[in-house]
Amino acid sequence: MKLELKDIRKSFGEKEILHGVSFAVESGRALGLLGRNGAGKTTTIRIIMDVFHANSGEIMLDGEIFRPTASQVGYLPEERGLYPKKKVRDQMVYLAMLRGMNKKQANESTVKWLDRLHVSEYIDRNLETLSKGNQQKVQLAATLVGEPQLVILDEPFSGLDPVNAQVLKDVIRELIREGRIVIFSSHQMSYVEEFCEDIAIINHGDVVLSGHLDDIKDTYGRGRKTISADNYSPQELADICREKLSSYAAVERVTKKYVVLELKTQADMWQILDICKQAGVEIHQFGAYEPSLNDIFISCVGDEEPDTEAAKEAV
Ligand SMILES: Nc1ncnc2c1ncn2[C@@H]1O[C@H](COP(=O)(O)OP(=O)(O)OP(=O)(O)O)[C@@H](O)[C@H]1O
């Protein structure tokens, strides 16, 4: 299965929030939907869910116009949706039946998913009497109880301790292996890197980067080198590089451990090393740059002021 968003535009009043968002996600390969606060991720997800109508653009599933039905889509929203004062079992059975199961199937699926997420002992408790992490796992079980083919998870790891995070990681891997379409939205890049073969980064309502994560890392690492010194801090070394290497390389970023250099086409490695040595730099390391998703994200969207309204909301 393949879900495709094509040139989605969305305005609220006069203000256009999405300016032509396009990306594709295939079953068996999770997509990480990334962006800073206020970038437009939730709006995009709500359009996929048909909560909002796009002003223009199309969503296609295997080449046909996609019309989400409850049975097809499981959405774990950031603001969780279950009722605190109702029993876990009753809510989940109700949801499963809404998604087309009969009572017996709904009961079986409820037991299966609570068990899979290690929260079956709470089946007859009101949701509000559970700890935050266990509530989170029940919310996830409720997202999956209808056995959806398209699973959209917004910050699914929030509030989980490392052991529970591992349980959830195993479940997400299973969902991907079973051939479901998984869209995963998170600000925690390490999780996205663990699960997602593909990413789409949205910035101010535009997709600024999308595709296969390995290819993106290859492209991004090419033409960049890291350099560090025994006798200078990365910050001091960056100043030296800016002054002495400007014909060969630009300082792209300075981390706690090293400086990332973006090489110009005429750059000669030996010459760079030579210039550094002549400037008194005792080189500790000079090598290939293997960017993390976090590096790529910051380089794509990190050097701007945050959306002030969204930043306020996030506080
Ligand atoms: N119902 C609405 N009416 C008006 N503006 C809205 C509405 N929903 C979202 N917006 C605006 O659309 C922009 C994108 O918001 P959205 O919630 O999609 O961002 P996000 O990427 O999900 O952010 P976060 O990571 O903070 O959840 C923001 O400027 C927000 O204020």
The ligand as an ORCA input file, in Angstrom:
! r2SCAN-3c Opt
* xyz 0 1
  N      -7.762     25.439     13.956
  C      -6.811     26.346     13.690
  N      -7.118     27.636     13.432
  C      -6.167     28.536     13.154
  N      -4.848     28.269     13.095
  C      -4.478     27.008     13.346
  C      -5.417     25.970     13.649
  N      -4.752     24.810     13.839
  C      -3.438     25.106     13.673
  N      -3.277     26.422     13.383
  C      -1.996     27.101     13.108
  O      -1.336     26.345     12.105
  C       0.074     26.364     12.334
  C       0.575     24.929     12.311
  O       0.091     24.261     13.461
  P       0.250     22.699     13.722
  O      -0.508     22.367     14.952
  O      -0.070     21.974     12.475
  O       1.829     22.593     13.995
  P       2.701     21.353     14.480
  O       3.801     21.209     13.477
  O       1.848     20.174     14.726
  O       3.319     21.896     15.839
  P       3.687     21.162     17.258
  O       4.980     20.429     17.016
  O       3.866     22.326     18.169
  O       2.540     20.274     17.625
  C       0.301     27.113     13.644
  O       0.688     28.441     13.352
  C      -1.066     27.084     14.311
  O      -1.250     28.214     15.120
*
